[in-house]
Amino acid sequence: MKEFFSHIRGAVVSTLVLAVVCCGLYPLIVFGISQLLFREQANGSLIVSADGSVRGSKLLGQAFSDPKYFHPRPSAAGNGYDASSSGGSNLGPTSKKLKDAIQERIAAYRAENGLSETEPVPADAVTASGSGLDPEISLLNAELQLPRVAKTRGLGEDKVRELVQQNTDGRDLGVFGDPGVNVLQLNLALDRQH
C-alpha cells in the first residue's frame, strides 16, 4: 500500500510540475519574447487612426461596398469577413452553385467598374480566398477599380494610383507570391485625402 501511494504522489508531483512549466512558464516566456521582438504582430497588426481608435487589422479584410472605396475580394466567411467563421465556401470546381456565383460577380464587377462585356476580370475580384478574410487584392484588380474610385471621390487618377502604390505589399522575401494591395489601408488613406 505504501508503494502505491508513493507512485500516486510521484504522478501528482509530476503533473503539477509539468502544469507549472507548460501552462505557466512556457507561455509567459513566449509572450515576453513576442512582446519584445514582434510587438506589432503579436498584438494583431492593428491599424490605429490619429484619434487612437482601432480601425482594423492589416491581416484581416473588411467589407467595403460604397463606390468611393476599393472593394475587397469576395468572402465566404460567415456573413462576409466574419473572423469567427473563417473559411472558404468548400464549393469545388465542378459546382454549379460556384459557377453561377462567379458569373454573377463577373457581371457585377464589370458593371460597377465600367468594363466591357469582353474585358477580362481578375480572379481575385470574383473568387473568395481560402480563409475568406484576405486583406489584399491584386494590382490588376486595383487598377481596374481605380477610375471608379477617382471619379466618385473627385480625385485625379494619378493621385489615387500613387496611394495604391504606397499601400502595395511586395513579394514575400522578394520572390514568393505576387504584390498585393491592402484594401483597408488604401481606403483609410483615401479617407485622409478629404
C-alpha positions as CSV (number, residue, x, y, z in Angstrom):
1,M,0.0,0.0,0.0
2,K,2.9,2.3,0.8
3,E,4.4,1.7,-2.6
4,F,1.0,2.5,-4.3
5,F,0.8,5.9,-2.6
6,S,4.4,6.7,-3.5
7,H,3.5,6.2,-7.2
8,I,0.4,8.3,-6.8
9,R,2.5,11.1,-5.1
10,G,5.1,10.9,-7.9
11,A,2.4,11.2,-10.5
12,V,0.7,14.1,-8.8
13,V,4.0,16.0,-8.3
14,S,5.0,15.3,-12.0
15,T,1.6,16.6,-13.1
16,L,1.9,19.7,-11.0
17,V,5.5,20.4,-12.2
18,L,4.5,19.9,-15.9
19,A,1.4,22.1,-15.4
20,V,3.5,24.9,-14.0
21,V,6.1,24.6,-16.8
22,C,3.8,24.0,-19.7
23,C,0.8,26.2,-18.6
24,G,2.7,28.9,-16.8
25,L,6.4,29.4,-17.5
26,Y,6.4,28.5,-21.2
27,P,3.5,30.7,-22.3
28,L,5.0,33.6,-20.2
29,I,8.4,33.2,-21.9
30,V,6.8,33.1,-25.4
31,F,4.6,36.1,-24.6
32,G,7.6,38.1,-23.3
33,I,9.7,37.3,-26.3
34,S,6.9,38.2,-28.7
35,Q,6.2,41.5,-26.9
36,L,9.9,42.4,-27.0
37,L,10.8,41.3,-30.6
38,F,7.4,41.3,-32.5
39,R,5.2,43.7,-30.6
40,E,3.0,44.8,-33.6
41,Q,2.5,41.3,-34.9
42,A,1.8,39.8,-31.5
43,N,-0.9,42.4,-30.8
44,G,-2.8,41.8,-34.1
45,S,-1.1,44.2,-36.6
46,L,-3.7,46.7,-35.7
47,I,-4.3,49.9,-37.7
48,V,-4.9,52.8,-35.3
49,S,-6.3,56.1,-36.5
50,A,-4.9,59.5,-35.5
51,D,-7.6,59.8,-32.7
52,G,-6.4,56.5,-31.2
53,S,-9.3,54.3,-32.3
54,V,-8.6,50.9,-33.8
55,R,-9.8,50.7,-37.4
56,G,-8.9,47.1,-38.1
57,S,-6.0,44.8,-38.7
58,K,-3.6,44.7,-41.6
59,L,-4.1,41.0,-41.7
60,L,-7.9,40.8,-42.0
61,G,-10.1,42.0,-44.8
62,Q,-13.2,44.1,-44.3
63,A,-16.3,44.6,-46.5
64,F,-16.5,47.8,-48.5
65,S,-19.3,48.3,-50.9
66,D,-19.5,52.1,-51.4
67,P,-18.3,53.2,-54.9
68,K,-15.9,55.6,-53.3
69,Y,-13.9,52.7,-51.9
70,F,-11.8,50.0,-53.4
71,H,-13.7,46.7,-52.9
72,P,-12.0,43.6,-51.5
73,R,-12.3,40.1,-52.9
74,P,-15.5,38.3,-52.0
75,S,-15.6,36.5,-48.7
76,A,-17.2,33.1,-47.8
77,A,-16.5,33.6,-44.1
78,G,-19.8,33.6,-42.2
79,N,-21.8,36.7,-43.2
80,G,-18.8,38.2,-45.1
81,Y,-15.5,38.9,-43.4
82,D,-16.6,37.2,-40.1
83,A,-13.4,36.3,-38.4
84,S,-15.2,33.9,-36.1
85,S,-16.3,31.9,-39.1
86,S,-13.1,31.9,-41.2
87,G,-13.1,29.5,-44.1
88,G,-13.8,29.0,-47.7
89,S,-17.0,28.1,-49.4
90,N,-16.0,24.4,-49.9
91,L,-17.5,24.5,-53.3
92,G,-15.5,22.6,-55.9
93,P,-14.6,23.5,-59.5
94,T,-17.5,21.4,-60.8
95,S,-20.1,23.1,-58.6
96,K,-22.9,24.8,-60.5
97,K,-23.5,27.0,-57.5
98,L,-19.9,28.2,-57.6
99,K,-20.0,28.7,-61.4
100,D,-23.3,30.7,-61.1
101,A,-21.9,32.9,-58.3
102,I,-18.8,33.7,-60.2
103,Q,-20.8,34.6,-63.3
104,E,-22.9,37.0,-61.2
105,R,-19.8,38.5,-59.6
106,I,-18.2,39.0,-63.1
107,A,-21.3,40.8,-64.4
108,A,-21.5,43.0,-61.3
109,Y,-17.7,43.8,-61.3
110,R,-17.9,44.8,-65.0
111,A,-21.0,47.0,-64.4
112,E,-19.7,48.8,-61.4
113,N,-16.3,49.5,-62.9
114,G,-17.5,50.4,-66.4
115,L,-15.8,47.5,-68.2
116,S,-16.9,46.0,-71.5
117,E,-18.5,42.6,-71.7
118,T,-15.4,41.1,-73.1
119,E,-12.8,42.6,-70.8
120,P,-11.1,40.0,-68.6
121,V,-11.8,40.2,-64.8
122,P,-9.1,39.3,-62.3
123,A,-9.7,36.0,-60.5
124,D,-9.4,37.7,-57.1
125,A,-12.3,40.0,-57.9
126,V,-14.8,37.1,-58.2
127,T,-13.4,34.3,-56.1
128,A,-13.2,34.1,-52.3
129,S,-9.9,33.3,-50.6
130,G,-9.4,30.1,-48.6
131,S,-9.8,31.9,-45.3
132,G,-12.5,34.3,-46.5
133,L,-10.5,37.1,-44.7
134,D,-7.9,38.0,-47.3
135,P,-7.0,41.7,-46.8
136,E,-5.3,42.2,-50.2
137,I,-6.3,42.4,-53.9
138,S,-4.1,42.1,-56.9
139,L,-2.6,45.2,-58.6
140,L,-4.7,44.5,-61.7
141,N,-7.9,44.4,-59.6
142,A,-6.9,47.8,-58.0
143,E,-6.0,49.2,-61.4
144,L,-9.5,48.3,-62.8
145,Q,-11.2,49.8,-59.8
146,L,-9.1,53.0,-59.8
147,P,-11.1,55.1,-62.4
148,R,-14.4,54.4,-60.4
149,V,-12.9,55.4,-57.1
150,A,-11.1,58.5,-58.5
151,K,-14.2,59.7,-60.3
152,T,-16.5,59.1,-57.2
153,R,-14.1,61.0,-54.9
154,G,-13.3,63.8,-57.4
155,L,-9.6,63.0,-57.3
156,G,-7.1,62.7,-60.1
157,E,-6.3,59.1,-61.2
158,D,-2.6,59.8,-60.7
159,K,-3.2,60.7,-57.1
160,V,-5.2,57.5,-56.5
161,R,-2.6,55.5,-58.3
162,E,0.1,57.0,-56.0
163,L,-2.0,55.9,-53.0
164,V,-2.3,52.4,-54.5
165,Q,1.5,52.1,-54.9
166,Q,2.0,53.3,-51.3
167,N,-0.3,50.6,-50.0
168,T,1.1,47.8,-52.1
169,D,3.0,45.0,-50.3
170,G,5.8,43.4,-52.3
171,R,6.6,39.7,-52.8
172,D,7.4,37.7,-49.7
173,L,11.2,37.6,-49.3
174,G,11.4,39.4,-52.6
175,V,10.5,36.3,-54.7
176,F,7.4,34.5,-53.4
177,G,3.9,35.4,-54.4
178,D,2.6,38.4,-56.2
179,P,2.4,42.0,-54.9
180,G,-0.9,42.8,-53.3
181,V,-2.8,46.0,-52.3
182,N,-4.0,46.1,-48.7
183,V,-7.6,47.3,-49.2
184,L,-8.2,48.6,-45.7
185,Q,-5.0,50.7,-45.6
186,L,-5.7,52.0,-49.1
187,N,-9.3,53.1,-48.2
188,L,-8.2,54.7,-45.0
189,A,-5.5,56.6,-47.0
190,L,-8.2,57.7,-49.4
191,D,-10.4,59.0,-46.5
192,R,-7.5,61.0,-45.2
193,Q,-7.3,62.9,-48.5
194,H,-10.6,64.6,-47.8
